[in-house]
Amino acid sequence: MERTGINKKLLIVIPCYNEQGNIGKVLNALSQLSIPGVEITALPVNDCSKDNTLEEIRSHTHLYVNLPVNLGIGGAVQSGYKYAKKNGYDMALQFDGDGQHPVEYIHELIKPLLEDKANVVIGSRFLAKEGFQSSYLRRSGINYFRRVIRMLLGITISDSTSGFRAIDKKTIDVVCNYYPDTYPEPEAIILYHMNSLVIKEIPVVMKARESGTSSIGTFSSIYYMMKVSLGILFIYIRLKANGKRRTI
């Protein structure tokens, strides 16, 4: 039976790895979120954390996924997407467990989905150029991926590494069949575009993490660039060979 006044169901997927200092605040903030006509469910996905992340999650909610092995952020997010498909959600939104994503922008992020103006909406920190802009090294990598994606697809995505993104039911079907594993965000843009999904960016103001460290440090940045570059190239070649050709 449908709840009166509820038109859409939104699942907020929260991938977590060693976020004991942040995840409680994230879940508290999300518990206060209310969007007219939208039933909101938060789903933390503990990616085999080595700290007390799981205990923190359990102290705030009874609904969570506890992965038995570490799958990386892509596997954790896809686990949430599969839950969304299995349980009939209309939309899914990736919301990182580090506290950097602002809850107040969630309504704006899903608005184009509700209005059928996009299939994928990405929150970009570089459109308004306010708030936390990441490190110089990370910004250089983001600019590099922007150029690569522009060269391959003919579209410009200002913040291809942003994990603050919402997808509709059509896109949920796509990502449940395949989703990149370790560093999925730039590679997923190729997947979306070549499956004829409409991608939109909106400006958001992000925050610096309060606790813990990023999974991409200075010494792993070169590995990150190489792995994601190869991932982008391979998925582009594979989808093009399978007849996924988006007309621009």
C-alpha positions as CSV (number, residue, x, y, z in Angstrom):
1,M,0.0,0.0,0.0
2,E,1.4,3.4,-1.0
3,R,1.8,6.1,1.7
4,T,-0.5,9.1,1.2
5,G,1.3,12.0,-0.4
6,I,4.4,9.9,-1.3
7,N,5.1,9.9,-5.0
8,K,8.7,8.8,-5.2
9,K,11.1,6.6,-3.1
10,L,14.7,7.8,-2.7
11,L,17.5,5.6,-1.3
12,I,20.6,7.4,0.0
13,V,23.6,5.1,-0.4
14,I,26.4,5.9,2.0
15,P,29.6,4.0,1.3
16,C,31.8,3.9,4.5
17,Y,35.3,2.8,5.1
18,N,37.0,3.8,8.4
19,E,34.5,6.7,9.0
20,Q,33.9,6.2,12.7
21,G,34.4,9.9,13.4
22,N,32.0,11.0,10.6
23,I,29.3,8.5,10.0
24,G,27.2,9.3,13.1
25,K,27.0,13.0,12.2
26,V,26.1,12.1,8.6
27,L,23.3,9.8,9.7
28,N,22.0,12.3,12.2
29,A,21.9,15.0,9.5
30,L,20.1,12.7,7.0
31,S,17.5,11.7,9.7
32,Q,16.4,15.4,9.7
33,L,15.9,15.5,5.9
34,S,12.4,15.9,4.6
35,I,11.4,16.4,1.0
36,P,7.7,16.8,0.1
37,G,6.4,13.8,-1.9
38,V,9.6,11.8,-1.4
39,E,10.1,8.8,1.0
40,I,13.7,8.9,2.0
41,T,15.7,6.0,3.3
42,A,19.4,6.1,4.3
43,L,21.5,3.0,3.7
44,P,25.0,2.9,5.1
45,V,27.3,0.4,3.4
46,N,30.2,-0.6,5.6
47,D,33.0,-1.7,3.3
48,C,34.8,-4.0,5.8
49,S,36.1,-1.1,7.9
50,K,39.0,-1.7,10.3
51,D,37.8,0.8,12.9
52,N,34.5,1.2,14.8
53,T,32.5,2.4,11.8
54,L,30.1,-0.6,12.0
55,E,29.5,0.0,15.7
56,E,28.7,3.7,15.0
57,I,26.3,2.7,12.2
58,R,24.5,0.2,14.5
59,S,24.1,2.8,17.2
60,H,22.2,5.1,14.7
61,T,20.2,2.7,12.5
62,H,19.0,-0.9,12.1
63,L,19.1,-0.6,8.3
64,Y,22.6,-1.1,6.8
65,V,24.8,-3.4,4.7
66,N,27.9,-4.9,6.2
67,L,30.1,-6.2,3.4
68,P,32.1,-9.4,4.4
69,V,35.1,-8.3,2.3
70,N,36.4,-5.0,1.1
71,L,35.0,-4.2,-2.4
72,G,36.2,-0.6,-2.8
73,I,33.9,2.3,-3.2
74,G,32.5,1.1,-6.5
75,G,31.5,-2.3,-5.0
76,A,30.0,-0.6,-1.9
77,V,28.0,1.8,-4.0
78,Q,26.8,-0.9,-6.4
79,S,25.6,-2.9,-3.4
80,G,23.4,0.0,-2.4
81,Y,22.1,0.3,-6.0
82,K,21.2,-3.3,-6.1
83,Y,19.3,-2.9,-2.9
84,A,17.5,0.0,-4.5
85,K,16.5,-2.1,-7.5
86,K,15.4,-5.1,-5.4
87,N,13.2,-2.9,-3.2
88,G,11.6,-0.8,-5.9
89,Y,13.2,2.6,-5.3
90,D,12.7,5.3,-7.9
91,M,15.9,7.1,-7.3
92,A,19.3,6.5,-5.6
93,L,21.8,9.0,-4.3
94,Q,25.4,8.5,-3.4
95,F,26.3,10.4,-0.3
96,D,29.8,9.9,1.1
97,G,30.3,8.9,4.7
98,D,33.1,11.4,5.3
99,G,30.8,14.4,6.0
100,Q,31.9,16.4,3.0
101,H,28.5,16.3,1.2
102,P,25.9,18.9,2.3
103,V,22.5,17.5,3.1
104,E,20.8,20.8,2.2
105,Y,21.6,20.2,-1.5
106,I,19.9,16.8,-1.8
107,H,16.6,18.3,-2.8
108,E,18.3,20.3,-5.6
109,L,20.2,17.2,-6.7
110,I,17.1,15.1,-7.2
111,K,14.9,17.9,-8.6
112,P,15.9,17.3,-12.3
113,L,15.1,13.6,-11.8
114,L,11.7,14.4,-10.4
115,E,11.0,16.7,-13.3
116,D,12.3,14.1,-15.8
117,K,15.0,16.5,-17.0
118,A,17.9,14.2,-16.4
119,N,18.8,10.6,-15.6
120,V,22.0,11.5,-13.6
121,V,22.7,14.6,-11.6
122,I,26.2,15.4,-10.3
123,G,26.9,17.9,-7.6
124,S,29.9,20.0,-8.8
125,R,32.1,22.0,-6.5
126,F,33.6,23.9,-9.4
127,L,30.5,25.5,-11.0
128,A,30.0,28.1,-8.2
129,K,33.7,27.7,-7.1
130,E,32.7,28.1,-3.4
131,G,33.5,26.0,-0.4
132,F,36.1,23.2,-0.2
133,Q,37.8,22.9,-3.6
134,S,40.1,19.9,-2.8
135,S,43.9,20.0,-3.1
136,Y,45.9,21.3,-6.0
137,L,46.9,17.8,-7.0
138,R,43.3,16.6,-7.0
139,R,42.1,19.6,-9.0
140,S,44.8,18.9,-11.5
141,G,43.6,15.3,-11.9
142,I,39.9,16.5,-12.2
143,N,40.9,18.9,-15.0
144,Y,42.8,16.1,-16.7
145,F,39.7,13.9,-16.6
146,R,37.5,16.7,-17.8
147,R,39.7,17.0,-20.9
148,V,39.7,13.2,-21.5
149,I,35.9,12.9,-21.2
150,R,35.5,15.9,-23.5
151,M,37.8,14.3,-26.1
152,L,35.9,11.0,-26.0
153,L,32.3,12.1,-25.6
154,G,32.2,15.7,-26.6
155,I,30.6,16.7,-23.3
156,T,32.1,18.8,-20.4
157,I,31.8,17.5,-16.9
158,S,33.4,20.0,-14.5
159,D,33.6,17.7,-11.5
160,S,33.9,14.1,-12.8
161,T,35.3,12.8,-9.5
162,S,32.4,14.0,-7.4
163,G,30.7,11.2,-5.5
164,F,27.7,13.4,-4.7
165,R,25.3,12.3,-7.4
166,A,21.8,11.1,-7.9
167,I,20.4,8.6,-10.5
168,D,16.9,7.6,-11.6
169,K,15.3,4.2,-12.0
170,K,16.6,3.8,-15.6
171,T,20.1,4.4,-14.5
172,I,19.7,2.1,-11.5
173,D,19.0,-0.7,-14.0
174,V,22.2,0.1,-15.9
175,V,24.6,0.3,-12.8
176,C,23.2,-3.0,-11.4
177,N,24.4,-4.8,-14.5
178,Y,27.9,-3.2,-14.4
179,Y,29.6,-0.5,-12.2
180,P,33.3,0.4,-12.0
181,D,35.0,-0.9,-8.9
182,T,37.8,1.0,-7.2
183,Y,37.5,4.7,-8.4
184,P,34.2,4.6,-10.2
185,E,33.1,8.2,-10.7
186,P,34.9,9.3,-13.9
187,E,34.5,5.9,-15.5
188,A,30.8,5.9,-14.7
189,I,30.3,9.0,-16.8
190,I,31.4,7.1,-19.9
191,L,28.9,4.3,-18.9
192,Y,26.1,6.8,-18.5
193,H,26.6,8.8,-21.6
194,M,27.1,5.8,-23.9
195,N,23.9,4.3,-22.5
196,S,22.0,7.4,-23.7
197,L,21.4,8.7,-20.2
198,V,21.1,12.5,-19.7
199,I,23.8,13.9,-17.3
200,K,23.3,17.2,-15.6
201,E,25.6,19.1,-13.1
202,I,24.4,21.5,-10.4
203,P,26.6,23.7,-8.3
204,V,27.1,22.6,-4.6
205,V,29.3,23.9,-1.8
206,M,31.2,21.0,-0.2
207,K,33.0,20.8,3.1
208,A,36.4,19.5,4.1
209,R,36.2,16.2,6.1
210,E,36.3,16.7,9.8
211,S,37.9,13.3,10.7
212,G,39.9,10.6,9.0
213,T,41.9,10.7,5.8
214,S,41.0,10.4,2.1
215,S,41.5,7.0,0.4
216,I,43.5,8.9,-2.3
217,G,46.7,10.4,-0.8
218,T,49.6,12.1,-2.4
219,F,51.5,8.9,-3.0
220,S,48.6,7.0,-4.6
221,S,47.6,9.9,-6.9
222,I,49.7,8.6,-9.8
223,Y,48.3,5.1,-9.4
224,Y,44.8,6.7,-9.3
225,M,45.4,8.6,-12.5
226,M,46.7,5.6,-14.4
227,K,44.0,3.2,-13.2
228,V,41.1,5.6,-13.9
229,S,42.6,6.6,-17.3
230,L,42.8,2.9,-18.3
231,G,39.3,2.3,-16.9
232,I,37.9,5.1,-19.0
233,L,39.6,3.9,-22.1
234,F,38.6,0.3,-21.7
235,I,34.9,1.0,-20.9
236,Y,34.7,3.4,-23.9
237,I,36.2,0.8,-26.3
238,R,34.0,-2.0,-24.9
239,L,30.7,-0.1,-25.1
240,K,31.5,1.3,-28.5
241,A,32.3,-2.3,-29.7
242,N,28.9,-3.4,-28.2
243,G,27.1,-0.8,-30.2
244,K,26.7,1.8,-27.5
245,R,27.0,5.0,-29.6
246,R,25.6,8.2,-28.3
247,T,24.7,10.8,-30.8
248,I,25.8,14.2,-29.6
